[in-house]
Amino acid sequence: MFARSAIATRSAAPALNVIGQTRNMATLKEIQNRLKSITNISKITASMKMIASTKVTRAQRAMKIARIYGNVSSDFIEQAEVKKADGAKELVVVVSSDKGLCSGIHSSLSRHTRKYLADYPEAPVAIIGDKAKSQIQRLFAQNMTYSFNQIGSTIPAFDETSAIASVIISDKSIEFDNIKLVYNKFASAIAFETTEIECFPASQIVEAPGFKSYEVQEEILENLNEFLFANNLHWALVEGHAAEMAAKRTAMENATKNAGDIIQRLTLQYNRGRQTVITNELIEIITGASAL
């Protein structure tokens, strides 16, 4: 009986060691595969950060030019003392884009628009960009009147903006008086601010107290008003594009740092597991040699 139990104990011990080694090797293999995948992700995010950094420089250059024209339009409305008429119906134009991986750029626009639509549930909405569209239409699909995409894949051009402005203004099937532009204003390389621009109809501009100081003929007033809207829309598009590129660079930089932290932690875990396997093998060799 004692001999049988001793033989059974000797035969079971190597099997347990083999199982333990197999589990350790499987774990090390999983860690090694995960290290490779995260390293590849880190290379991709680093490349995307470099590309976004190049685009930020170009976007800021275009933004400075658009701001000059946009500030002129804002000064004209301010000096003319144009005020929103009581009971005026507004069309909300959300200036977004089609691309993601840029932090909370689109979520901020959608949240601001949903808050406004909660107070004015009958206001029509026109959306530029698929990202904001997918977020707004979940709750306010009935408010959506226009949807534009494939705009501003590079730096937005004034021709694209003029085409959008013409479509919105020329369509008489939707009733609205004023237009509210909702966009992301570029504040710094790491910050943006969701801002509004009010666009008024020609009738409200004529009735403004300070408009009489401007010598504008009535036959060109409508063209001036259309240009003001197109100019403000282009300003919002270029500002939003610059904010998007800056947010994308920041997001890719943070993703690269996070990938580096995970790689460092997994490397330490892999080395500890490998040392454990080597130590166990040495113990088995020394124990076997001592038994012999």
ChimeraX commands (.cxc) that place a marker at each C-alpha (Angstrom):
marker #1 position 0.00,0.00,0.00 radius 0.5
marker #1 position 2.83,2.44,0.90 radius 0.5
marker #1 position 4.69,1.56,-2.30 radius 0.5
marker #1 position 1.62,2.22,-4.46 radius 0.5
marker #1 position 1.00,5.64,-2.84 radius 0.5
marker #1 position 4.64,6.62,-3.32 radius 0.5
marker #1 position 4.56,5.63,-7.00 radius 0.5
marker #1 position 1.31,7.58,-7.49 radius 0.5
marker #1 position 2.79,10.68,-5.84 radius 0.5
marker #1 position 5.94,10.55,-8.02 radius 0.5
marker #1 position 3.93,10.12,-11.23 radius 0.5
marker #1 position 1.49,12.97,-10.39 radius 0.5
marker #1 position 4.11,15.58,-9.50 radius 0.5
marker #1 position 5.64,15.95,-13.02 radius 0.5
marker #1 position 2.14,16.27,-14.50 radius 0.5
marker #1 position 1.34,19.19,-12.19 radius 0.5
marker #1 position 4.62,20.88,-13.11 radius 0.5
marker #1 position 3.88,20.49,-16.81 radius 0.5
marker #1 position 0.42,22.04,-16.35 radius 0.5
marker #1 position 1.89,24.97,-14.41 radius 0.5
marker #1 position 4.53,25.59,-17.07 radius 0.5
marker #1 position 1.92,25.40,-19.84 radius 0.5
marker #1 position -0.27,27.97,-18.10 radius 0.5
marker #1 position 2.68,30.32,-17.57 radius 0.5
marker #1 position 3.76,30.00,-21.19 radius 0.5
marker #1 position 0.22,30.67,-22.39 radius 0.5
marker #1 position 0.02,33.78,-20.22 radius 0.5
marker #1 position 3.38,35.04,-21.46 radius 0.5
marker #1 position 2.31,34.44,-25.04 radius 0.5
marker #1 position -0.88,36.42,-24.51 radius 0.5
marker #1 position 1.06,39.30,-22.97 radius 0.5
marker #1 position 3.55,39.23,-25.84 radius 0.5
marker #1 position 0.76,39.37,-28.45 radius 0.5
marker #1 position -0.91,42.22,-26.62 radius 0.5
marker #1 position 2.39,44.10,-26.48 radius 0.5
marker #1 position 2.77,43.80,-30.24 radius 0.5
marker #1 position -0.76,45.05,-30.93 radius 0.5
marker #1 position -0.46,48.04,-28.56 radius 0.5
marker #1 position 2.94,48.92,-30.00 radius 0.5
marker #1 position 1.39,49.01,-33.48 radius 0.5
marker #1 position -1.45,51.19,-32.17 radius 0.5
marker #1 position 1.10,53.54,-30.61 radius 0.5
marker #1 position 2.87,53.91,-33.97 radius 0.5
marker #1 position -0.45,54.71,-35.69 radius 0.5
marker #1 position -1.49,57.33,-33.13 radius 0.5
marker #1 position 1.96,58.94,-33.25 radius 0.5
marker #1 position 1.71,59.20,-37.05 radius 0.5
marker #1 position -1.81,60.67,-36.81 radius 0.5
marker #1 position -0.53,63.21,-34.30 radius 0.5
marker #1 position 2.17,64.34,-36.73 radius 0.5
marker #1 position -0.36,64.67,-39.55 radius 0.5
marker #1 position -2.76,66.62,-37.32 radius 0.5
marker #1 position 0.07,68.93,-36.24 radius 0.5
marker #1 position 0.74,69.81,-39.86 radius 0.5
marker #1 position -2.95,70.44,-40.51 radius 0.5
marker #1 position -3.29,72.61,-37.42 radius 0.5
marker #1 position -0.72,75.06,-38.78 radius 0.5
marker #1 position -2.56,75.40,-42.09 radius 0.5
marker #1 position -5.95,75.62,-40.39 radius 0.5
marker #1 position -4.79,78.41,-38.09 radius 0.5
marker #1 position -3.45,80.36,-41.05 radius 0.5
marker #1 position -6.81,80.12,-42.83 radius 0.5
marker #1 position -8.66,80.88,-39.57 radius 0.5
marker #1 position -6.82,84.20,-39.11 radius 0.5
marker #1 position -7.94,85.33,-42.56 radius 0.5
marker #1 position -11.54,84.23,-42.00 radius 0.5
marker #1 position -11.62,86.01,-38.65 radius 0.5
marker #1 position -10.84,89.32,-40.29 radius 0.5
marker #1 position -13.89,89.12,-42.57 radius 0.5
marker #1 position -16.03,87.66,-39.79 radius 0.5
marker #1 position -15.17,90.46,-37.39 radius 0.5
marker #1 position -16.10,93.03,-40.06 radius 0.5
marker #1 position -19.55,91.45,-40.38 radius 0.5
marker #1 position -19.96,91.37,-36.60 radius 0.5
marker #1 position -18.91,95.04,-36.31 radius 0.5
marker #1 position -21.45,96.02,-38.95 radius 0.5
marker #1 position -24.30,94.30,-37.08 radius 0.5
marker #1 position -23.14,95.73,-33.77 radius 0.5
marker #1 position -22.74,99.32,-35.00 radius 0.5
marker #1 position -26.08,99.18,-36.81 radius 0.5
marker #1 position -27.61,98.03,-33.51 radius 0.5
marker #1 position -29.55,95.20,-35.10 radius 0.5
marker #1 position -31.75,93.44,-32.58 radius 0.5
marker #1 position -33.68,90.20,-32.75 radius 0.5
marker #1 position -37.39,90.80,-33.31 radius 0.5
marker #1 position -39.88,89.48,-30.79 radius 0.5
marker #1 position -41.31,86.13,-31.81 radius 0.5
marker #1 position -38.80,85.66,-34.64 radius 0.5
marker #1 position -38.44,82.03,-35.70 radius 0.5
marker #1 position -34.84,80.81,-35.93 radius 0.5
marker #1 position -33.17,78.22,-38.12 radius 0.5
marker #1 position -30.32,76.51,-36.26 radius 0.5
marker #1 position -27.30,75.66,-38.42 radius 0.5
marker #1 position -24.90,73.26,-36.66 radius 0.5
marker #1 position -21.37,73.43,-38.08 radius 0.5
marker #1 position -19.74,70.05,-37.53 radius 0.5
marker #1 position -17.71,67.61,-39.67 radius 0.5
marker #1 position -17.69,64.01,-40.89 radius 0.5
marker #1 position -14.63,62.78,-38.99 radius 0.5
marker #1 position -14.12,61.59,-35.43 radius 0.5
marker #1 position -11.15,60.89,-33.15 radius 0.5
marker #1 position -11.18,64.51,-31.99 radius 0.5
marker #1 position -12.22,64.43,-28.34 radius 0.5
marker #1 position -15.58,66.06,-27.46 radius 0.5
marker #1 position -15.82,68.44,-30.41 radius 0.5
marker #1 position -19.03,66.99,-31.83 radius 0.5
marker #1 position -20.55,66.10,-28.47 radius 0.5
marker #1 position -20.26,69.71,-27.35 radius 0.5
marker #1 position -22.13,70.94,-30.44 radius 0.5
marker #1 position -24.84,68.30,-30.09 radius 0.5
marker #1 position -25.32,69.00,-26.39 radius 0.5
marker #1 position -25.62,72.75,-27.02 radius 0.5
marker #1 position -28.12,72.19,-29.84 radius 0.5
marker #1 position -30.24,69.72,-27.87 radius 0.5
marker #1 position -30.42,72.19,-25.00 radius 0.5
marker #1 position -31.69,74.90,-27.36 radius 0.5
marker #1 position -34.22,72.57,-29.01 radius 0.5
marker #1 position -35.54,71.57,-25.61 radius 0.5
marker #1 position -36.61,75.22,-25.13 radius 0.5
marker #1 position -37.73,75.70,-28.77 radius 0.5
marker #1 position -38.97,72.27,-29.92 radius 0.5
marker #1 position -40.36,73.56,-33.24 radius 0.5
marker #1 position -37.16,75.20,-34.48 radius 0.5
marker #1 position -35.83,73.75,-37.78 radius 0.5
marker #1 position -32.25,72.50,-37.87 radius 0.5
marker #1 position -29.66,72.29,-40.65 radius 0.5
marker #1 position -26.58,70.17,-39.91 radius 0.5
marker #1 position -23.18,70.26,-41.61 radius 0.5
marker #1 position -21.31,67.03,-40.92 radius 0.5
marker #1 position -22.40,63.46,-40.22 radius 0.5
marker #1 position -21.04,63.30,-36.67 radius 0.5
marker #1 position -23.40,65.88,-35.20 radius 0.5
marker #1 position -26.23,64.56,-37.36 radius 0.5
marker #1 position -26.05,61.06,-35.85 radius 0.5
marker #1 position -26.17,62.51,-32.33 radius 0.5
marker #1 position -28.98,65.05,-32.83 radius 0.5
marker #1 position -31.37,62.95,-34.89 radius 0.5
marker #1 position -31.82,60.44,-32.05 radius 0.5
marker #1 position -34.10,62.87,-30.21 radius 0.5
marker #1 position -34.93,65.58,-32.77 radius 0.5
marker #1 position -35.17,63.81,-36.10 radius 0.5
marker #1 position -38.38,65.71,-36.91 radius 0.5
marker #1 position -36.54,69.06,-36.66 radius 0.5
marker #1 position -33.91,68.22,-39.27 radius 0.5
marker #1 position -34.47,70.00,-42.57 radius 0.5
marker #1 position -31.04,69.99,-44.23 radius 0.5
marker #1 position -28.00,67.76,-43.93 radius 0.5
marker #1 position -24.68,68.43,-45.65 radius 0.5
marker #1 position -21.62,66.18,-45.64 radius 0.5
marker #1 position -18.25,65.88,-47.37 radius 0.5
marker #1 position -17.65,69.56,-46.52 radius 0.5
marker #1 position -14.32,70.69,-45.17 radius 0.5
marker #1 position -12.41,67.44,-45.59 radius 0.5
marker #1 position -9.47,69.81,-46.01 radius 0.5
marker #1 position -9.61,73.55,-45.26 radius 0.5
marker #1 position -13.17,74.74,-46.08 radius 0.5
marker #1 position -13.38,76.83,-49.24 radius 0.5
marker #1 position -15.64,79.84,-49.70 radius 0.5
marker #1 position -17.18,78.26,-52.82 radius 0.5
marker #1 position -18.48,75.35,-50.73 radius 0.5
marker #1 position -19.81,77.75,-48.13 radius 0.5
marker #1 position -21.56,79.89,-50.76 radius 0.5
marker #1 position -23.27,76.80,-52.21 radius 0.5
marker #1 position -24.62,75.81,-48.77 radius 0.5
marker #1 position -25.78,79.37,-48.07 radius 0.5
marker #1 position -27.59,79.53,-51.43 radius 0.5
marker #1 position -29.43,76.26,-50.75 radius 0.5
marker #1 position -30.58,77.41,-47.30 radius 0.5
marker #1 position -31.65,80.93,-48.33 radius 0.5
marker #1 position -33.31,80.04,-51.65 radius 0.5
marker #1 position -35.55,77.31,-50.19 radius 0.5
marker #1 position -38.90,78.90,-49.36 radius 0.5
marker #1 position -40.53,75.71,-48.08 radius 0.5
marker #1 position -39.08,76.23,-44.59 radius 0.5
marker #1 position -40.28,79.21,-42.61 radius 0.5
marker #1 position -37.71,81.07,-40.52 radius 0.5
marker #1 position -36.71,84.66,-39.83 radius 0.5
marker #1 position -33.27,84.52,-38.25 radius 0.5
marker #1 position -30.42,82.03,-38.55 radius 0.5
marker #1 position -28.36,80.88,-35.58 radius 0.5
marker #1 position -24.94,79.41,-36.37 radius 0.5
marker #1 position -23.61,77.01,-33.72 radius 0.5
marker #1 position -19.91,76.20,-34.08 radius 0.5
marker #1 position -16.73,75.51,-32.09 radius 0.5
marker #1 position -14.58,78.60,-31.67 radius 0.5
marker #1 position -10.82,78.02,-31.57 radius 0.5
marker #1 position -9.56,79.26,-28.19 radius 0.5
marker #1 position -6.11,77.65,-27.98 radius 0.5
marker #1 position -4.23,74.55,-29.04 radius 0.5
marker #1 position -5.91,72.58,-26.25 radius 0.5
marker #1 position -9.24,74.39,-25.80 radius 0.5
marker #1 position -12.34,75.35,-27.80 radius 0.5
marker #1 position -15.64,77.04,-27.00 radius 0.5
marker #1 position -19.07,76.34,-28.46 radius 0.5
marker #1 position -20.28,79.72,-29.75 radius 0.5
marker #1 position -23.26,81.21,-31.60 radius 0.5
marker #1 position -23.49,83.74,-34.43 radius 0.5
marker #1 position -26.78,85.49,-35.12 radius 0.5
marker #1 position -27.72,86.21,-38.74 radius 0.5
marker #1 position -30.62,88.63,-39.29 radius 0.5
marker #1 position -32.98,89.12,-42.25 radius 0.5
marker #1 position -32.90,92.28,-44.36 radius 0.5
marker #1 position -36.11,93.60,-42.82 radius 0.5
marker #1 position -34.60,93.66,-39.33 radius 0.5
marker #1 position -31.40,95.28,-40.60 radius 0.5
marker #1 position -33.35,98.12,-42.25 radius 0.5
marker #1 position -35.29,98.80,-39.05 radius 0.5
marker #1 position -32.11,98.97,-36.94 radius 0.5
marker #1 position -31.48,102.42,-35.39 radius 0.5
marker #1 position -27.89,102.70,-36.58 radius 0.5
marker #1 position -28.47,101.49,-40.13 radius 0.5
marker #1 position -29.32,104.97,-41.40 radius 0.5
marker #1 position -25.69,106.00,-41.07 radius 0.5
marker #1 position -24.79,103.51,-43.84 radius 0.5
marker #1 position -25.51,104.50,-47.42 radius 0.5
marker #1 position -26.81,101.20,-48.76 radius 0.5
marker #1 position -29.26,101.09,-51.64 radius 0.5
marker #1 position -32.34,98.95,-51.17 radius 0.5
marker #1 position -31.75,96.93,-54.35 radius 0.5
marker #1 position -28.39,95.67,-53.10 radius 0.5
marker #1 position -29.45,95.20,-49.49 radius 0.5
marker #1 position -30.65,91.64,-50.14 radius 0.5
marker #1 position -27.33,90.75,-51.77 radius 0.5
marker #1 position -25.47,92.29,-48.83 radius 0.5
marker #1 position -27.50,90.22,-46.39 radius 0.5
marker #1 position -26.79,87.00,-48.31 radius 0.5
marker #1 position -23.09,87.83,-48.34 radius 0.5
marker #1 position -23.13,88.46,-44.59 radius 0.5
marker #1 position -24.67,85.04,-44.00 radius 0.5
marker #1 position -22.21,83.27,-46.32 radius 0.5
marker #1 position -19.32,85.15,-44.70 radius 0.5
marker #1 position -20.40,84.20,-41.19 radius 0.5
marker #1 position -20.96,80.58,-42.24 radius 0.5
marker #1 position -17.46,80.42,-43.76 radius 0.5
marker #1 position -16.03,81.91,-40.58 radius 0.5
marker #1 position -17.79,79.25,-38.49 radius 0.5
marker #1 position -16.60,76.44,-40.77 radius 0.5
marker #1 position -12.95,77.55,-40.70 radius 0.5
marker #1 position -12.99,78.14,-36.94 radius 0.5
marker #1 position -14.54,74.72,-36.38 radius 0.5
marker #1 position -11.99,73.08,-38.66 radius 0.5
marker #1 position -9.09,74.64,-36.74 radius 0.5
marker #1 position -10.60,73.59,-33.40 radius 0.5
marker #1 position -11.14,70.06,-34.74 radius 0.5
marker #1 position -7.55,69.67,-35.92 radius 0.5
marker #1 position -6.20,70.96,-32.59 radius 0.5
marker #1 position -8.47,68.60,-30.65 radius 0.5
marker #1 position -7.45,65.70,-32.89 radius 0.5
marker #1 position -3.76,66.40,-32.26 radius 0.5
marker #1 position -4.39,66.53,-28.50 radius 0.5
marker #1 position -6.43,63.31,-28.62 radius 0.5
marker #1 position -3.73,61.46,-30.57 radius 0.5
marker #1 position -1.04,62.75,-28.22 radius 0.5
marker #1 position -2.98,61.48,-25.20 radius 0.5
marker #1 position -3.61,58.15,-26.93 radius 0.5
marker #1 position 0.11,57.76,-27.64 radius 0.5
marker #1 position 0.95,58.50,-24.00 radius 0.5
marker #1 position -1.63,56.02,-22.76 radius 0.5
marker #1 position -0.30,53.36,-25.13 radius 0.5
marker #1 position 3.21,54.00,-23.83 radius 0.5
marker #1 position 2.03,53.56,-20.22 radius 0.5
marker #1 position 0.29,50.28,-21.09 radius 0.5
marker #1 position 3.39,49.04,-22.94 radius 0.5
marker #1 position 5.57,49.84,-19.96 radius 0.5
marker #1 position 3.20,48.04,-17.56 radius 0.5
marker #1 position 2.85,44.96,-19.81 radius 0.5
marker #1 position 6.62,44.79,-20.33 radius 0.5
marker #1 position 7.14,44.74,-16.57 radius 0.5
marker #1 position 4.46,42.06,-16.21 radius 0.5
marker #1 position 6.03,40.01,-19.01 radius 0.5
marker #1 position 9.50,40.21,-17.47 radius 0.5
marker #1 position 8.20,39.17,-14.05 radius 0.5
marker #1 position 6.34,36.22,-15.54 radius 0.5
marker #1 position 9.40,35.15,-17.50 radius 0.5
marker #1 position 11.57,35.36,-14.39 radius 0.5
marker #1 position 9.04,33.23,-12.51 radius 0.5
marker #1 position 9.14,30.55,-15.22 radius 0.5
marker #1 position 12.96,30.54,-15.22 radius 0.5
marker #1 position 13.06,30.34,-11.42 radius 0.5
marker #1 position 10.65,27.39,-11.38 radius 0.5
marker #1 position 12.72,25.56,-13.98 radius 0.5
marker #1 position 15.91,26.14,-11.99 radius 0.5
marker #1 position 14.25,24.86,-8.82 radius 0.5
marker #1 position 13.15,21.69,-10.63 radius 0.5
marker #1 position 16.63,21.12,-12.04 radius 0.5
marker #1 position 18.31,21.66,-8.66 radius 0.5
marker #1 position 15.74,19.47,-6.90 radius 0.5
marker #1 position 16.20,16.68,-9.44 radius 0.5
marker #1 position 19.98,16.90,-9.18 radius 0.5
marker #1 position 19.80,16.75,-5.38 radius 0.5
marker #1 position 17.52,13.70,-5.56 radius 0.5
marker #1 position 19.96,11.91,-7.82 radius 0.5
marker link #1:1,2 radius 0.2
marker link #1:2,3 radius 0.2
marker link #1:3,4 radius 0.2
marker link #1:4,5 radius 0.2
marker link #1:5,6 radius 0.2
marker link #1:6,7 radius 0.2
marker link #1:7,8 radius 0.2
marker link #1:8,9 radius 0.2
marker link #1:9,10 radius 0.2
marker link #1:10,11 radius 0.2
marker link #1:11,12 radius 0.2
marker link #1:12,13 radius 0.2
marker link #1:13,14 radius 0.2
marker link #1:14,15 radius 0.2
marker link #1:15,16 radius 0.2
marker link #1:16,17 radius 0.2
marker link #1:17,18 radius 0.2
marker link #1:18,19 radius 0.2
marker link #1:19,20 radius 0.2
marker link #1:20,21 radius 0.2
marker link #1:21,22 radius 0.2
marker link #1:22,23 radius 0.2
marker link #1:23,24 radius 0.2
marker link #1:24,25 radius 0.2
marker link #1:25,26 radius 0.2
marker link #1:26,27 radius 0.2
marker link #1:27,28 radius 0.2
marker link #1:28,29 radius 0.2
marker link #1:29,30 radius 0.2
marker link #1:30,31 radius 0.2
marker link #1:31,32 radius 0.2
marker link #1:32,33 radius 0.2
marker link #1:33,34 radius 0.2
marker link #1:34,35 radius 0.2
marker link #1:35,36 radius 0.2
marker link #1:36,37 radius 0.2
marker link #1:37,38 radius 0.2
marker link #1:38,39 radius 0.2
marker link #1:39,40 radius 0.2
marker link #1:40,41 radius 0.2
marker link #1:41,42 radius 0.2
marker link #1:42,43 radius 0.2
marker link #1:43,44 radius 0.2
marker link #1:44,45 radius 0.2
marker link #1:45,46 radius 0.2
marker link #1:46,47 radius 0.2
marker link #1:47,48 radius 0.2
marker link #1:48,49 radius 0.2
marker link #1:49,50 radius 0.2
marker link #1:50,51 radius 0.2
marker link #1:51,52 radius 0.2
marker link #1:52,53 radius 0.2
marker link #1:53,54 radius 0.2
marker link #1:54,55 radius 0.2
marker link #1:55,56 radius 0.2
marker link #1:56,57 radius 0.2
marker link #1:57,58 radius 0.2
marker link #1:58,59 radius 0.2
marker link #1:59,60 radius 0.2
marker link #1:60,61 radius 0.2
marker link #1:61,62 radius 0.2
marker link #1:62,63 radius 0.2
marker link #1:63,64 radius 0.2
marker link #1:64,65 radius 0.2
marker link #1:65,66 radius 0.2
marker link #1:66,67 radius 0.2
marker link #1:67,68 radius 0.2
marker link #1:68,69 radius 0.2
marker link #1:69,70 radius 0.2
marker link #1:70,71 radius 0.2
marker link #1:71,72 radius 0.2
marker link #1:72,73 radius 0.2
marker link #1:73,74 radius 0.2
marker link #1:74,75 radius 0.2
marker link #1:75,76 radius 0.2
marker link #1:76,77 radius 0.2
marker link #1:77,78 radius 0.2
marker link #1:78,79 radius 0.2
marker link #1:79,80 radius 0.2
marker link #1:80,81 radius 0.2
marker link #1:81,82 radius 0.2
marker link #1:82,83 radius 0.2
marker link #1:83,84 radius 0.2
marker link #1:84,85 radius 0.2
marker link #1:85,86 radius 0.2
marker link #1:86,87 radius 0.2
marker link #1:87,88 radius 0.2
marker link #1:88,89 radius 0.2
marker link #1:89,90 radius 0.2
marker link #1:90,91 radius 0.2
marker link #1:91,92 radius 0.2
marker link #1:92,93 radius 0.2
marker link #1:93,94 radius 0.2
marker link #1:94,95 radius 0.2
marker link #1:95,96 radius 0.2
marker link #1:96,97 radius 0.2
marker link #1:97,98 radius 0.2
marker link #1:98,99 radius 0.2
marker link #1:99,100 radius 0.2
marker link #1:100,101 radius 0.2
marker link #1:101,102 radius 0.2
marker link #1:102,103 radius 0.2
marker link #1:103,104 radius 0.2
marker link #1:104,105 radius 0.2
marker link #1:105,106 radius 0.2
marker link #1:106,107 radius 0.2
marker link #1:107,108 radius 0.2
marker link #1:108,109 radius 0.2
marker link #1:109,110 radius 0.2
marker link #1:110,111 radius 0.2
marker link #1:111,112 radius 0.2
marker link #1:112,113 radius 0.2
marker link #1:113,114 radius 0.2
marker link #1:114,115 radius 0.2
marker link #1:115,116 radius 0.2
marker link #1:116,117 radius 0.2
marker link #1:117,118 radius 0.2
marker link #1:118,119 radius 0.2
marker link #1:119,120 radius 0.2
marker link #1:120,121 radius 0.2
marker link #1:121,122 radius 0.2
marker link #1:122,123 radius 0.2
marker link #1:123,124 radius 0.2
marker link #1:124,125 radius 0.2
marker link #1:125,126 radius 0.2
marker link #1:126,127 radius 0.2
marker link #1:127,128 radius 0.2
marker link #1:128,129 radius 0.2
marker link #1:129,130 radius 0.2
marker link #1:130,131 radius 0.2
marker link #1:131,132 radius 0.2
marker link #1:132,133 radius 0.2
marker link #1:133,134 radius 0.2
marker link #1:134,135 radius 0.2
marker link #1:135,136 radius 0.2
marker link #1:136,137 radius 0.2
marker link #1:137,138 radius 0.2
marker link #1:138,139 radius 0.2
marker link #1:139,140 radius 0.2
marker link #1:140,141 radius 0.2
marker link #1:141,142 radius 0.2
marker link #1:142,143 radius 0.2
marker link #1:143,144 radius 0.2
marker link #1:144,145 radius 0.2
marker link #1:145,146 radius 0.2
marker link #1:146,147 radius 0.2
marker link #1:147,148 radius 0.2
marker link #1:148,149 radius 0.2
marker link #1:149,150 radius 0.2
marker link #1:150,151 radius 0.2
marker link #1:151,152 radius 0.2
marker link #1:152,153 radius 0.2
marker link #1:153,154 radius 0.2
marker link #1:154,155 radius 0.2
marker link #1:155,156 radius 0.2
marker link #1:156,157 radius 0.2
marker link #1:157,158 radius 0.2
marker link #1:158,159 radius 0.2
marker link #1:159,160 radius 0.2
marker link #1:160,161 radius 0.2
marker link #1:161,162 radius 0.2
marker link #1:162,163 radius 0.2
marker link #1:163,164 radius 0.2
marker link #1:164,165 radius 0.2
marker link #1:165,166 radius 0.2
marker link #1:166,167 radius 0.2
marker link #1:167,168 radius 0.2
marker link #1:168,169 radius 0.2
marker link #1:169,170 radius 0.2
marker link #1:170,171 radius 0.2
marker link #1:171,172 radius 0.2
marker link #1:172,173 radius 0.2
marker link #1:173,174 radius 0.2
marker link #1:174,175 radius 0.2
marker link #1:175,176 radius 0.2
marker link #1:176,177 radius 0.2
marker link #1:177,178 radius 0.2
marker link #1:178,179 radius 0.2
marker link #1:179,180 radius 0.2
marker link #1:180,181 radius 0.2
marker link #1:181,182 radius 0.2
marker link #1:182,183 radius 0.2
marker link #1:183,184 radius 0.2
marker link #1:184,185 radius 0.2
marker link #1:185,186 radius 0.2
marker link #1:186,187 radius 0.2
marker link #1:187,188 radius 0.2
marker link #1:188,189 radius 0.2
marker link #1:189,190 radius 0.2
marker link #1:190,191 radius 0.2
marker link #1:191,192 radius 0.2
marker link #1:192,193 radius 0.2
marker link #1:193,194 radius 0.2
marker link #1:194,195 radius 0.2
marker link #1:195,196 radius 0.2
marker link #1:196,197 radius 0.2
marker link #1:197,198 radius 0.2
marker link #1:198,199 radius 0.2
marker link #1:199,200 radius 0.2
marker link #1:200,201 radius 0.2
marker link #1:201,202 radius 0.2
marker link #1:202,203 radius 0.2
marker link #1:203,204 radius 0.2
marker link #1:204,205 radius 0.2
marker link #1:205,206 radius 0.2
marker link #1:206,207 radius 0.2
marker link #1:207,208 radius 0.2
marker link #1:208,209 radius 0.2
marker link #1:209,210 radius 0.2
marker link #1:210,211 radius 0.2
marker link #1:211,212 radius 0.2
marker link #1:212,213 radius 0.2
marker link #1:213,214 radius 0.2
marker link #1:214,215 radius 0.2
marker link #1:215,216 radius 0.2
marker link #1:216,217 radius 0.2
marker link #1:217,218 radius 0.2
marker link #1:218,219 radius 0.2
marker link #1:219,220 radius 0.2
marker link #1:220,221 radius 0.2
marker link #1:221,222 radius 0.2
marker link #1:222,223 radius 0.2
marker link #1:223,224 radius 0.2
marker link #1:224,225 radius 0.2
marker link #1:225,226 radius 0.2
marker link #1:226,227 radius 0.2
marker link #1:227,228 radius 0.2
marker link #1:228,229 radius 0.2
marker link #1:229,230 radius 0.2
marker link #1:230,231 radius 0.2
marker link #1:231,232 radius 0.2
marker link #1:232,233 radius 0.2
marker link #1:233,234 radius 0.2
marker link #1:234,235 radius 0.2
marker link #1:235,236 radius 0.2
marker link #1:236,237 radius 0.2
marker link #1:237,238 radius 0.2
marker link #1:238,239 radius 0.2
marker link #1:239,240 radius 0.2
marker link #1:240,241 radius 0.2
marker link #1:241,242 radius 0.2
marker link #1:242,243 radius 0.2
marker link #1:243,244 radius 0.2
marker link #1:244,245 radius 0.2
marker link #1:245,246 radius 0.2
marker link #1:246,247 radius 0.2
marker link #1:247,248 radius 0.2
marker link #1:248,249 radius 0.2
marker link #1:249,250 radius 0.2
marker link #1:250,251 radius 0.2
marker link #1:251,252 radius 0.2
marker link #1:252,253 radius 0.2
marker link #1:253,254 radius 0.2
marker link #1:254,255 radius 0.2
marker link #1:255,256 radius 0.2
marker link #1:256,257 radius 0.2
marker link #1:257,258 radius 0.2
marker link #1:258,259 radius 0.2
marker link #1:259,260 radius 0.2
marker link #1:260,261 radius 0.2
marker link #1:261,262 radius 0.2
marker link #1:262,263 radius 0.2
marker link #1:263,264 radius 0.2
marker link #1:264,265 radius 0.2
marker link #1:265,266 radius 0.2
marker link #1:266,267 radius 0.2
marker link #1:267,268 radius 0.2
marker link #1:268,269 radius 0.2
marker link #1:269,270 radius 0.2
marker link #1:270,271 radius 0.2
marker link #1:271,272 radius 0.2
marker link #1:272,273 radius 0.2
marker link #1:273,274 radius 0.2
marker link #1:274,275 radius 0.2
marker link #1:275,276 radius 0.2
marker link #1:276,277 radius 0.2
marker link #1:277,278 radius 0.2
marker link #1:278,279 radius 0.2
marker link #1:279,280 radius 0.2
marker link #1:280,281 radius 0.2
marker link #1:281,282 radius 0.2
marker link #1:282,283 radius 0.2
marker link #1:283,284 radius 0.2
marker link #1:284,285 radius 0.2
marker link #1:285,286 radius 0.2
marker link #1:286,287 radius 0.2
marker link #1:287,288 radius 0.2
marker link #1:288,289 radius 0.2
marker link #1:289,290 radius 0.2
marker link #1:290,291 radius 0.2
marker link #1:291,292 radius 0.2
view
